[in-house]
Amino acid sequence: MATVYAVLLTLHNINRWLVLVTGVWTLIRAVPGIRRRSPFTPADRRPLTAFTGTVHLQLILGLLLYAFLGMQGAPVFAGASNVGFQWQHLGLGVLAAITATVGSALSRRTPTDQGKFRVATTWTAVTLLLVLLLIPWWRPLVRLFTV
Ligand code: HEM
């Protein structure tokens, strides 16, 4: 069973970098678009969709990890200096999935191109901030199937 935990933890660890990279990629495309008055193209939509997808995947992997540790009766984030960290991690993680989804949905509904760039920028920046706050930075930066 330690193998299941190692696999889930590895995927959750690596996907964290995909979340951060796609979030920064979204901002790199969206921020200049606000000023330039350029059309919001599929190339601008792509990073936003990838960002939302990686955040959703992270939520699913996190829920699986919680369920797995719960079934084993194992502590979550044992050794964290902040005892409430597991709730902070879970709460901010769910909130990040909501803000990423809102950003993606609102940018589709906003009628103007400038509005789409603005919505993508704002909601992605908020989501990235939440993600930066919830990451347990004391854990390994890259984990490859170890516990
Ligand atoms: C974008 C959101 C999230 C990011 C960036 C993130 C990132 C991380 C990272 C970097 C770790 C440490 C991995 C390691 O030790 O190798 C971790 C552990 C974990 N995360 Fe997340 N996480 C997110 C959301 C969530 C959510 C929403 C949940 C629960 C629903 C969750 C549950 C967990 C659990 C259970 C652990 C393992 C704790 C342990 O081993 O004791 N995560 N997360």
Backbone and ligand atoms as CSV (ligand in chain L), in Angstrom:
chain,resi,resn,atom,element,x,y,z
A,1,MET,N,N,0.817,-1.217,0.000
A,1,MET,CA,C,0.000,0.000,0.000
A,1,MET,C,C,0.852,1.269,0.000
A,2,ALA,N,N,2.091,1.111,0.511
A,2,ALA,CA,C,2.996,2.274,0.499
A,2,ALA,C,C,3.245,2.710,-0.936
A,3,THR,N,N,3.116,1.746,-1.880
A,3,THR,CA,C,3.359,2.076,-3.287
A,3,THR,C,C,2.284,3.020,-3.805
A,4,VAL,N,N,1.020,2.774,-3.428
A,4,VAL,CA,C,-0.069,3.643,-3.878
A,4,VAL,C,C,0.182,5.066,-3.386
A,5,TYR,N,N,0.565,5.174,-2.120
A,5,TYR,CA,C,0.849,6.489,-1.535
A,5,TYR,C,C,2.004,7.161,-2.270
A,6,ALA,N,N,3.075,6.389,-2.554
A,6,ALA,CA,C,4.246,6.961,-3.235
A,6,ALA,C,C,3.876,7.448,-4.639
A,7,VAL,N,N,3.028,6.692,-5.336
A,7,VAL,CA,C,2.638,7.077,-6.703
A,7,VAL,C,C,1.774,8.348,-6.663
A,8,LEU,N,N,0.763,8.339,-5.773
A,8,LEU,CA,C,-0.127,9.517,-5.683
A,8,LEU,C,C,0.655,10.759,-5.273
A,9,LEU,N,N,1.559,10.591,-4.289
A,9,LEU,CA,C,2.329,11.736,-3.785
A,9,LEU,C,C,3.271,12.273,-4.869
A,10,THR,N,N,3.851,11.342,-5.651
A,10,THR,CA,C,4.746,11.754,-6.738
A,10,THR,C,C,3.966,12.547,-7.793
A,11,LEU,N,N,2.790,12.042,-8.180
A,11,LEU,CA,C,1.988,12.733,-9.200
A,11,LEU,C,C,1.556,14.113,-8.688
A,12,HIS,N,N,1.155,14.161,-7.393
A,12,HIS,CA,C,0.714,15.430,-6.790
A,12,HIS,C,C,1.887,16.416,-6.715
A,13,ASN,N,N,3.067,15.879,-6.421
A,13,ASN,CA,C,4.276,16.713,-6.333
A,13,ASN,C,C,4.631,17.304,-7.708
A,14,ILE,N,N,4.678,16.432,-8.740
A,14,ILE,CA,C,5.099,16.886,-10.078
A,14,ILE,C,C,4.041,17.811,-10.685
A,15,ASN,N,N,2.760,17.471,-10.478
A,15,ASN,CA,C,1.700,18.297,-11.071
A,15,ASN,C,C,1.692,19.708,-10.482
A,16,ARG,N,N,2.226,19.857,-9.256
A,16,ARG,CA,C,2.345,21.196,-8.671
A,16,ARG,C,C,3.143,22.129,-9.597
A,17,TRP,N,N,4.220,21.556,-10.237
A,17,TRP,CA,C,5.042,22.370,-11.146
A,17,TRP,C,C,4.263,22.710,-12.417
A,18,LEU,N,N,3.419,21.773,-12.879
A,18,LEU,CA,C,2.597,22.068,-14.068
A,18,LEU,C,C,1.595,23.173,-13.755
A,19,VAL,N,N,1.041,23.151,-12.535
A,19,VAL,CA,C,0.119,24.216,-12.108
A,19,VAL,C,C,0.847,25.567,-12.174
A,20,LEU,N,N,2.058,25.618,-11.596
A,20,LEU,CA,C,2.790,26.894,-11.541
A,20,LEU,C,C,3.203,27.363,-12.940
A,21,VAL,N,N,3.686,26.424,-13.772
A,21,VAL,CA,C,4.161,26.801,-15.115
A,21,VAL,C,C,2.994,27.287,-15.982
A,22,THR,N,N,1.861,26.556,-15.960
A,22,THR,CA,C,0.733,26.967,-16.808
A,22,THR,C,C,0.115,28.278,-16.288
A,23,GLY,N,N,0.177,28.498,-14.973
A,23,GLY,CA,C,-0.326,29.761,-14.400
A,23,GLY,C,C,0.513,30.943,-14.884
A,24,VAL,N,N,1.842,30.786,-14.834
A,24,VAL,CA,C,2.729,31.873,-15.295
A,24,VAL,C,C,2.555,32.065,-16.811
A,25,TRP,N,N,2.414,30.963,-17.545
A,25,TRP,CA,C,2.210,31.031,-19.012
A,25,TRP,C,C,0.913,31.819,-19.313
A,26,THR,N,N,-0.129,31.577,-18.532
A,26,THR,CA,C,-1.388,32.314,-18.729
A,26,THR,C,C,-1.162,33.816,-18.535
A,27,LEU,N,N,-0.438,34.172,-17.471
A,27,LEU,CA,C,-0.205,35.605,-17.194
A,27,LEU,C,C,0.656,36.232,-18.290
A,28,ILE,N,N,1.645,35.474,-18.796
A,28,ILE,CA,C,2.527,36.012,-19.847
A,28,ILE,C,C,1.709,36.343,-21.104
A,29,ARG,N,N,0.665,35.545,-21.395
A,29,ARG,CA,C,-0.173,35.807,-22.576
A,29,ARG,C,C,-1.226,36.882,-22.280
A,30,ALA,N,N,-1.758,36.869,-21.044
A,30,ALA,CA,C,-2.926,37.717,-20.771
A,30,ALA,C,C,-2.562,39.164,-20.420
A,31,VAL,N,N,-1.507,39.374,-19.629
A,31,VAL,CA,C,-1.214,40.737,-19.152
A,31,VAL,C,C,-0.957,41.706,-20.316
A,32,PRO,N,N,-0.061,41.382,-21.300
A,32,PRO,CA,C,0.161,42.337,-22.403
A,32,PRO,C,C,-1.101,42.550,-23.246
A,33,GLY,N,N,-1.972,41.544,-23.310
A,33,GLY,CA,C,-3.194,41.643,-24.107
A,33,GLY,C,C,-4.132,42.741,-23.634
A,34,ILE,N,N,-4.089,43.052,-22.347
A,34,ILE,CA,C,-4.989,44.091,-21.803
A,34,ILE,C,C,-4.671,45.442,-22.460
A,35,ARG,N,N,-3.370,45.735,-22.599
A,35,ARG,CA,C,-2.945,47.028,-23.138
A,35,ARG,C,C,-3.031,47.075,-24.669
A,36,ARG,N,N,-2.643,45.941,-25.291
A,36,ARG,CA,C,-2.447,45.927,-26.739
A,36,ARG,C,C,-3.728,46.048,-27.549
A,37,ARG,N,N,-4.843,45.802,-26.929
A,37,ARG,CA,C,-6.144,45.792,-27.614
A,37,ARG,C,C,-6.153,44.764,-28.751
A,38,SER,N,N,-5.442,43.649,-28.536
A,38,SER,CA,C,-5.415,42.596,-29.565
A,38,SER,C,C,-6.574,41.629,-29.316
A,39,PRO,N,N,-6.977,40.874,-30.356
A,39,PRO,CA,C,-8.068,39.917,-30.162
A,39,PRO,C,C,-7.636,38.755,-29.264
A,40,PHE,N,N,-8.578,38.235,-28.506
A,40,PHE,CA,C,-8.328,37.079,-27.627
A,40,PHE,C,C,-8.474,35.827,-28.479
A,41,THR,N,N,-7.341,35.207,-28.838
A,41,THR,CA,C,-7.339,34.089,-29.791
A,41,THR,C,C,-7.313,32.730,-29.051
A,42,PRO,N,N,-7.493,31.628,-29.804
A,42,PRO,CA,C,-7.360,30.300,-29.176
A,42,PRO,C,C,-5.993,30.110,-28.509
A,43,ALA,N,N,-4.960,30.771,-29.049
A,43,ALA,CA,C,-3.622,30.654,-28.429
A,43,ALA,C,C,-3.604,31.302,-27.050
A,44,ASP,N,N,-4.501,32.267,-26.815
A,44,ASP,CA,C,-4.601,32.887,-25.490
A,44,ASP,C,C,-5.463,32.040,-24.555
A,45,ARG,N,N,-6.418,31.338,-25.134
A,45,ARG,CA,C,-7.313,30.476,-24.337
A,45,ARG,C,C,-6.561,29.222,-23.842
A,46,ARG,N,N,-5.614,28.716,-24.690
A,46,ARG,CA,C,-4.930,27.432,-24.396
A,46,ARG,C,C,-4.281,27.379,-23.003
A,47,PRO,N,N,-3.431,28.377,-22.636
A,47,PRO,CA,C,-2.803,28.282,-21.309
A,47,PRO,C,C,-3.816,28.332,-20.171
A,48,LEU,N,N,-4.880,29.108,-20.359
A,48,LEU,CA,C,-5.911,29.225,-19.312
A,48,LEU,C,C,-6.605,27.870,-19.098
A,49,THR,N,N,-6.908,27.197,-20.218
A,49,THR,CA,C,-7.544,25.873,-20.125
A,49,THR,C,C,-6.587,24.872,-19.476
A,50,ALA,N,N,-5.304,24.939,-19.870
A,50,ALA,CA,C,-4.311,24.016,-19.292
A,50,ALA,C,C,-4.164,24.278,-17.794
A,51,PHE,N,N,-4.149,25.551,-17.413
A,51,PHE,CA,C,-4.008,25.921,-15.996
A,51,PHE,C,C,-5.187,25.367,-15.185
A,52,THR,N,N,-6.407,25.615,-15.670
A,52,THR,CA,C,-7.594,25.133,-14.954
A,52,THR,C,C,-7.557,23.603,-14.855
A,53,GLY,N,N,-7.158,22.947,-15.937
A,53,GLY,CA,C,-7.092,21.480,-15.945
A,53,GLY,C,C,-6.095,20.946,-14.926
A,54,THR,N,N,-4.917,21.562,-14.847
A,54,THR,CA,C,-3.906,21.053,-13.898
A,54,THR,C,C,-4.358,21.294,-12.451
A,55,VAL,N,N,-5.046,22.431,-12.213
A,55,VAL,CA,C,-5.543,22.692,-10.842
A,55,VAL,C,C,-6.610,21.650,-10.476
A,56,HIS,N,N,-7.504,21.325,-11.434
A,56,HIS,CA,C,-8.535,20.312,-11.167
A,56,HIS,C,C,-7.896,18.948,-10.900
A,57,LEU,N,N,-6.873,18.607,-11.704
A,57,LEU,CA,C,-6.182,17.323,-11.506
A,57,LEU,C,C,-5.545,17.286,-10.106
A,58,GLN,N,N,-4.973,18.419,-9.697
A,58,GLN,CA,C,-4.336,18.496,-8.382
A,58,GLN,C,C,-5.363,18.273,-7.268
A,59,LEU,N,N,-6.556,18.822,-7.466
A,59,LEU,CA,C,-7.638,18.637,-6.473
A,59,LEU,C,C,-8.004,17.150,-6.379
A,60,ILE,N,N,-8.144,16.495,-7.522
A,60,ILE,CA,C,-8.526,15.072,-7.519
A,60,ILE,C,C,-7.430,14.230,-6.837
A,61,LEU,N,N,-6.155,14.494,-7.210
A,61,LEU,CA,C,-5.048,13.743,-6.601
A,61,LEU,C,C,-5.001,13.992,-5.092
A,62,GLY,N,N,-5.261,15.256,-4.687
A,62,GLY,CA,C,-5.251,15.610,-3.258
A,62,GLY,C,C,-6.355,14.881,-2.504
A,63,LEU,N,N,-7.547,14.817,-3.094
A,63,LEU,CA,C,-8.664,14.115,-2.443
A,63,LEU,C,C,-8.343,12.629,-2.306
A,64,LEU,N,N,-7.721,12.054,-3.355
A,64,LEU,CA,C,-7.338,10.639,-3.292
A,64,LEU,C,C,-6.304,10.409,-2.182
A,65,LEU,N,N,-5.359,11.350,-2.074
A,65,LEU,CA,C,-4.336,11.232,-1.026
A,65,LEU,C,C,-4.970,11.287,0.360
A,66,TYR,N,N,-5.893,12.234,0.543
A,66,TYR,CA,C,-6.575,12.365,1.829
A,66,TYR,C,C,-7.327,11.073,2.146
A,67,ALA,N,N,-8.067,10.562,1.153
A,67,ALA,CA,C,-8.859,9.349,1.354
A,67,ALA,C,C,-7.925,8.186,1.710
A,68,PHE,N,N,-6.797,8.088,0.990
A,68,PHE,CA,C,-5.872,6.986,1.220
A,68,PHE,C,C,-5.278,7.059,2.626
A,69,LEU,N,N,-4.793,8.258,3.012
A,69,LEU,CA,C,-4.190,8.401,4.352
A,69,LEU,C,C,-5.241,8.148,5.433
A,70,GLY,N,N,-6.481,8.622,5.174
A,70,GLY,CA,C,-7.572,8.409,6.139
A,70,GLY,C,C,-7.836,6.924,6.343
A,71,MET,N,N,-7.874,6.171,5.232
A,71,MET,CA,C,-8.152,4.726,5.322
A,71,MET,C,C,-7.046,4.000,6.093
A,72,GLN,N,N,-5.811,4.503,5.968
A,72,GLN,CA,C,-4.681,3.867,6.674
A,72,GLN,C,C,-4.573,4.352,8.115
A,73,GLY,N,N,-5.379,5.371,8.463
A,73,GLY,CA,C,-5.282,5.964,9.802
A,73,GLY,C,C,-3.964,6.712,9.985
A,74,ALA,N,N,-3.360,7.122,8.857
A,74,ALA,CA,C,-2.064,7.817,8.928
A,74,ALA,C,C,-2.281,9.329,9.030
A,75,PRO,N,N,-1.402,10.037,9.743
A,75,PRO,CA,C,-1.554,11.492,9.865
A,75,PRO,C,C,-1.251,12.197,8.542
A,76,VAL,N,N,-1.953,13.293,8.304
A,76,VAL,CA,C,-1.703,14.091,7.094
A,76,VAL,C,C,-0.778,15.245,7.483
A,77,PHE,N,N,0.263,15.436,6.688
A,77,PHE,CA,C,1.279,16.457,6.956
A,77,PHE,C,C,1.864,16.313,8.356
A,78,ALA,N,N,2.225,15.068,8.708
A,78,ALA,CA,C,2.893,14.834,9.992
A,78,ALA,C,C,4.199,15.619,9.980
A,79,GLY,N,N,4.523,16.220,11.081
A,79,GLY,CA,C,5.795,16.939,11.176
A,79,GLY,C,C,5.708,18.390,10.749
A,80,ALA,N,N,4.508,18.848,10.320
A,80,ALA,CA,C,4.382,20.262,9.940
A,80,ALA,C,C,4.475,21.113,11.208
A,81,SER,N,N,5.199,22.251,11.115
A,81,SER,CA,C,5.347,23.087,12.319
A,81,SER,C,C,4.011,23.738,12.684
A,82,ASN,N,N,3.156,23.955,11.659
A,82,ASN,CA,C,1.829,24.537,11.888
A,82,ASN,C,C,0.816,23.378,11.933
A,83,VAL,N,N,0.227,23.127,13.116
A,83,VAL,CA,C,-0.634,21.936,13.254
A,83,VAL,C,C,-1.893,22.016,12.395
A,84,GLY,N,N,-2.322,23.237,12.067
A,84,GLY,CA,C,-3.530,23.379,11.236
A,84,GLY,C,C,-3.225,23.339,9.749
A,85,PHE,N,N,-1.953,23.005,9.394
A,85,PHE,CA,C,-1.585,23.120,7.979
A,85,PHE,C,C,-2.439,22.252,7.067
A,86,GLN,N,N,-2.833,21.069,7.531
A,86,GLN,CA,C,-3.609,20.187,6.629
A,86,GLN,C,C,-4.926,20.844,6.229
A,87,TRP,N,N,-5.544,21.601,7.155
A,87,TRP,CA,C,-6.825,22.268,6.827
A,87,TRP,C,C,-6.585,23.482,5.951
A,88,GLN,N,N,-5.466,24.155,6.211
A,88,GLN,CA,C,-5.084,25.301,5.368
A,88,GLN,C,C,-4.856,24.804,3.933
A,89,HIS,N,N,-4.147,23.680,3.809
A,89,HIS,CA,C,-3.827,23.114,2.494
A,89,HIS,C,C,-5.107,22.702,1.758
A,90,LEU,N,N,-5.971,22.000,2.473
A,90,LEU,CA,C,-7.208,21.518,1.847
A,90,LEU,C,C,-8.115,22.703,1.469
A,91,GLY,N,N,-8.299,23.637,2.416
A,91,GLY,CA,C,-9.207,24.776,2.191
A,91,GLY,C,C,-8.743,25.653,1.042
A,92,LEU,N,N,-7.449,26.023,1.055
A,92,LEU,CA,C,-6.937,26.889,-0.013
A,92,LEU,C,C,-6.911,26.139,-1.350
A,93,GLY,N,N,-6.700,24.816,-1.302
A,93,GLY,CA,C,-6.681,24.010,-2.534
A,93,GLY,C,C,-8.057,23.987,-3.199
A,94,VAL,N,N,-9.092,23.792,-2.388
A,94,VAL,CA,C,-10.457,23.792,-2.933
A,94,VAL,C,C,-10.798,25.191,-3.462
A,95,LEU,N,N,-10.395,26.213,-2.697
A,95,LEU,CA,C,-10.651,27.595,-3.128
A,95,LEU,C,C,-9.939,27.893,-4.458
A,96,ALA,N,N,-8.708,27.400,-4.612
A,96,ALA,CA,C,-7.949,27.626,-5.854
A,96,ALA,C,C,-8.655,26.964,-7.040
A,97,ALA,N,N,-9.234,25.776,-6.807
A,97,ALA,CA,C,-9.961,25.100,-7.899
A,97,ALA,C,C,-11.184,25.933,-8.295
A,98,ILE,N,N,-11.819,26.563,-7.294
A,98,ILE,CA,C,-13.006,27.388,-7.593
A,98,ILE,C,C,-12.599,28.649,-8.359
A,99,THR,N,N,-11.559,29.343,-7.886
A,99,THR,CA,C,-11.171,30.599,-8.553
A,99,THR,C,C,-10.657,30.329,-9.982
A,100,ALA,N,N,-9.953,29.210,-10.180
A,100,ALA,CA,C,-9.484,28.881,-11.536
A,100,ALA,C,C,-10.684,28.613,-12.452
A,101,THR,N,N,-11.688,27.910,-11.927
A,101,THR,CA,C,-12.875,27.596,-12.735
A,101,THR,C,C,-13.646,28.862,-13.079
A,102,VAL,N,N,-13.798,29.754,-12.084
A,102,VAL,CA,C,-14.517,31.005,-12.321
A,102,VAL,C,C,-13.799,31.824,-13.407
A,103,GLY,N,N,-12.468,31.897,-13.319
A,103,GLY,CA,C,-11.699,32.654,-14.306
A,103,GLY,C,C,-11.903,32.114,-15.709
A,104,SER,N,N,-11.865,30.798,-15.836
A,104,SER,CA,C,-12.021,30.184,-17.145
A,104,SER,C,C,-13.440,30.424,-17.689
A,105,ALA,N,N,-14.453,30.230,-16.834
A,105,ALA,CA,C,-15.846,30.381,-17.279
A,105,ALA,C,C,-16.169,31.844,-17.602
A,106,LEU,N,N,-15.724,32.759,-16.713
A,106,LEU,CA,C,-16.036,34.181,-16.934
A,106,LEU,C,C,-15.369,34.717,-18.197
A,107,SER,N,N,-14.150,34.242,-18.469
A,107,SER,CA,C,-13.448,34.753,-19.652
A,107,SER,C,C,-14.172,34.319,-20.936
A,108,ARG,N,N,-14.902,33.205,-20.876
A,108,ARG,CA,C,-15.695,32.787,-22.049
A,108,ARG,C,C,-16.901,33.689,-22.229
A,109,ARG,N,N,-17.497,34.091,-21.101
A,109,ARG,CA,C,-18.756,34.852,-21.180
A,109,ARG,C,C,-18.544,36.337,-21.394
A,110,THR,N,N,-17.365,36.849,-21.017
A,110,THR,CA,C,-17.119,38.287,-21.162
A,110,THR,C,C,-17.141,38.651,-22.649
A,111,PRO,N,N,-17.913,39.679,-23.043
A,111,PRO,CA,C,-18.092,39.949,-24.475
A,111,PRO,C,C,-16.868,40.531,-25.189
A,112,THR,N,N,-16.076,41.386,-24.524
A,112,THR,CA,C,-14.975,42.043,-25.241
A,112,THR,C,C,-13.650,41.285,-25.064
A,113,ASP,N,N,-12.739,41.461,-26.039
A,113,ASP,CA,C,-11.429,40.813,-25.949
A,113,ASP,C,C,-10.631,41.351,-24.763
A,114,GLN,N,N,-10.701,42.679,-24.567
A,114,GLN,CA,C,-9.965,43.281,-23.444
A,114,GLN,C,C,-10.483,42.728,-22.123
A,115,GLY,N,N,-11.800,42.576,-22.056
A,115,GLY,CA,C,-12.421,42.007,-20.847
A,115,GLY,C,C,-11.933,40.588,-20.591
A,116,LYS,N,N,-11.809,39.805,-21.645
A,116,LYS,CA,C,-11.345,38.418,-21.501
A,116,LYS,C,C,-9.915,38.391,-20.941
A,117,PHE,N,N,-9.039,39.274,-21.492
A,117,PHE,CA,C,-7.662,39.327,-20.990
A,117,PHE,C,C,-7.645,39.741,-19.519
A,118,ARG,N,N,-8.503,40.726,-19.171
A,118,ARG,CA,C,-8.524,41.239,-17.798
A,118,ARG,C,C,-9.002,40.148,-16.830
A,119,VAL,N,N,-10.069,39.461,-17.207
A,119,VAL,CA,C,-10.609,38.393,-16.360
A,119,VAL,C,C,-9.572,37.281,-16.181
A,120,ALA,N,N,-8.930,36.887,-17.286
A,120,ALA,CA,C,-7.920,35.818,-17.216
A,120,ALA,C,C,-6.783,36.231,-16.282
A,121,THR,N,N,-6.349,37.499,-16.395
A,121,THR,CA,C,-5.247,37.990,-15.552
A,121,THR,C,C,-5.638,37.974,-14.076
A,122,THR,N,N,-6.787,38.564,-13.760
A,122,THR,CA,C,-7.186,38.715,-12.353
A,122,THR,C,C,-7.363,37.364,-11.668
A,123,TRP,N,N,-8.164,36.491,-12.278
A,123,TRP,CA,C,-8.476,35.221,-11.611
A,123,TRP,C,C,-7.276,34.285,-11.570
A,124,THR,N,N,-6.419,34.353,-12.587
A,124,THR,CA,C,-5.214,33.513,-12.564
A,124,THR,C,C,-4.251,34.021,-11.489
A,125,ALA,N,N,-4.127,35.340,-11.354
A,125,ALA,CA,C,-3.226,35.897,-10.334
A,125,ALA,C,C,-3.717,35.503,-8.932
A,126,VAL,N,N,-5.032,35.598,-8.702
A,126,VAL,CA,C,-5.588,35.225,-7.388
A,126,VAL,C,C,-5.328,33.741,-7.120
A,127,THR,N,N,-5.584,32.905,-8.138
A,127,THR,CA,C,-5.391,31.458,-7.970
A,127,THR,C,C,-3.920,31.144,-7.685
A,128,LEU,N,N,-3.016,31.791,-8.431
A,128,LEU,CA,C,-1.585,31.524,-8.230
A,128,LEU,C,C,-1.143,31.917,-6.818
A,129,LEU,N,N,-1.688,33.025,-6.320
A,129,LEU,CA,C,-1.348,33.477,-4.966
A,129,LEU,C,C,-1.779,32.417,-3.942
A,130,LEU,N,N,-3.007,31.914,-4.097
A,130,LEU,CA,C,-3.500,30.874,-3.183
A,130,LEU,C,C,-2.591,29.642,-3.246
A,131,VAL,N,N,-2.208,29.270,-4.476
A,131,VAL,CA,C,-1.364,28.081,-4.662
A,131,VAL,C,C,-0.005,28.269,-3.976
A,132,LEU,N,N,0.578,29.478,-4.137
A,132,LEU,CA,C,1.882,29.737,-3.515
A,132,LEU,C,C,1.783,29.657,-1.998
A,133,LEU,N,N,0.631,30.084,-1.437
A,133,LEU,CA,C,0.437,30.060,0.016
A,133,LEU,C,C,0.212,28.646,0.553
A,134,LEU,N,N,-0.384,27.776,-0.269
A,134,LEU,CA,C,-0.748,26.450,0.259
A,134,LEU,C,C,0.339,25.394,0.088
A,135,ILE,N,N,1.335,25.670,-0.774
A,135,ILE,CA,C,2.363,24.647,-1.030
A,135,ILE,C,C,3.232,24.417,0.222
A,136,PRO,N,N,3.405,23.147,0.609
A,136,PRO,CA,C,4.314,22.857,1.740
A,136,PRO,C,C,5.762,22.915,1.248
A,137,TRP,N,N,6.345,24.098,1.293
A,137,TRP,CA,C,7.656,24.303,0.651
A,137,TRP,C,C,8.777,23.538,1.346
A,138,TRP,N,N,8.533,23.047,2.585
A,138,TRP,CA,C,9.577,22.280,3.280
A,138,TRP,C,C,9.680,20.835,2.763
A,139,ARG,N,N,8.668,20.399,1.982
A,139,ARG,CA,C,8.687,19.046,1.421
A,139,ARG,C,C,9.612,19.019,0.192
A,140,PRO,N,N,9.998,17.821,-0.308
A,140,PRO,CA,C,10.901,17.758,-1.485
A,140,PRO,C,C,10.339,18.525,-2.687
A,141,LEU,N,N,11.225,19.245,-3.386
A,141,LEU,CA,C,10.776,20.009,-4.559
A,141,LEU,C,C,10.433,19.064,-5.704
A,142,VAL,N,N,11.127,17.940,-5.772
A,142,VAL,CA,C,10.787,16.902,-6.753
A,142,VAL,C,C,10.838,15.563,-6.017
A,143,ARG,N,N,9.780,14.776,-6.181
A,143,ARG,CA,C,9.741,13.452,-5.544
A,143,ARG,C,C,9.514,12.424,-6.643
A,144,LEU,N,N,10.330,11.363,-6.626
A,144,LEU,CA,C,10.160,10.319,-7.644
A,144,LEU,C,C,9.946,8.969,-6.974
A,145,PHE,N,N,8.692,8.682,-6.667
A,145,PHE,CA,C,8.254,7.377,-6.138
A,145,PHE,C,C,8.956,6.963,-4.844
A,146,THR,N,N,9.272,7.967,-4.001
A,146,THR,CA,C,9.787,7.647,-2.663
A,146,THR,C,C,8.757,8.154,-1.664
A,147,VAL,N,N,8.837,7.669,-0.416
A,147,VAL,CA,C,7.889,8.137,0.606
A,147,VAL,C,C,8.628,9.011,1.620
L,1,HEM,C1,C,-3.265,23.572,-6.551
L,1,HEM,C2,C,-3.451,22.999,-5.378
L,1,HEM,C3,C,-2.433,22.147,-4.656
L,1,HEM,C4,C,-1.064,22.138,-4.711
L,1,HEM,C5,C,-0.158,23.022,-5.559
L,1,HEM,C6,C,-0.604,21.105,-3.802
L,1,HEM,C7,C,0.714,20.777,-3.562
L,1,HEM,C8,C,1.146,19.801,-2.697
L,1,HEM,C9,C,2.519,19.446,-2.480
L,1,HEM,C10,C,3.718,20.102,-3.166
L,1,HEM,C11,C,2.544,18.427,-1.584
L,1,HEM,C12,C,3.793,17.712,-1.027
L,1,HEM,C13,C,4.143,16.575,-1.951
L,1,HEM,C14,C,5.352,15.820,-1.452
L,1,HEM,O1,O,5.579,15.730,-0.250
L,1,HEM,O2,O,6.091,15.309,-2.312
L,1,HEM,C15,C,1.189,18.135,-1.217
L,1,HEM,C16,C,0.804,17.132,-0.360
L,1,HEM,C17,C,-0.510,16.788,-0.112
L,1,HEM,N1,N,-1.624,17.433,-0.579
L,1,HEM,FE1,FE,-1.681,18.966,-1.872
L,1,HEM,N2,N,-1.697,20.516,-3.227
L,1,HEM,C18,C,-2.819,21.126,-3.713
L,1,HEM,C19,C,-4.132,20.844,-3.391
L,1,HEM,C20,C,-4.531,19.845,-2.535
L,1,HEM,C21,C,-5.896,19.552,-2.205
L,1,HEM,C22,C,-7.111,20.325,-2.719
L,1,HEM,C23,C,-5.871,18.501,-1.351
L,1,HEM,C24,C,-6.995,17.777,-0.700
L,1,HEM,C25,C,-8.224,17.777,-1.112
L,1,HEM,C26,C,-4.488,18.134,-1.142
L,1,HEM,C27,C,-4.046,17.101,-0.347
L,1,HEM,C28,C,-2.743,16.780,-0.101
L,1,HEM,C29,C,-2.316,15.670,0.742
L,1,HEM,C30,C,-3.218,14.691,1.490
L,1,HEM,C31,C,-0.911,15.677,0.734
L,1,HEM,C32,C,0.017,14.655,1.413
L,1,HEM,C33,C,0.206,14.942,2.876
L,1,HEM,C34,C,1.114,13.914,3.515
L,1,HEM,O3,O,1.856,13.212,2.825
L,1,HEM,O4,O,1.088,13.844,4.757
L,1,HEM,N3,N,-3.705,18.977,-1.883
L,1,HEM,N4,N,0.347,18.982,-1.904
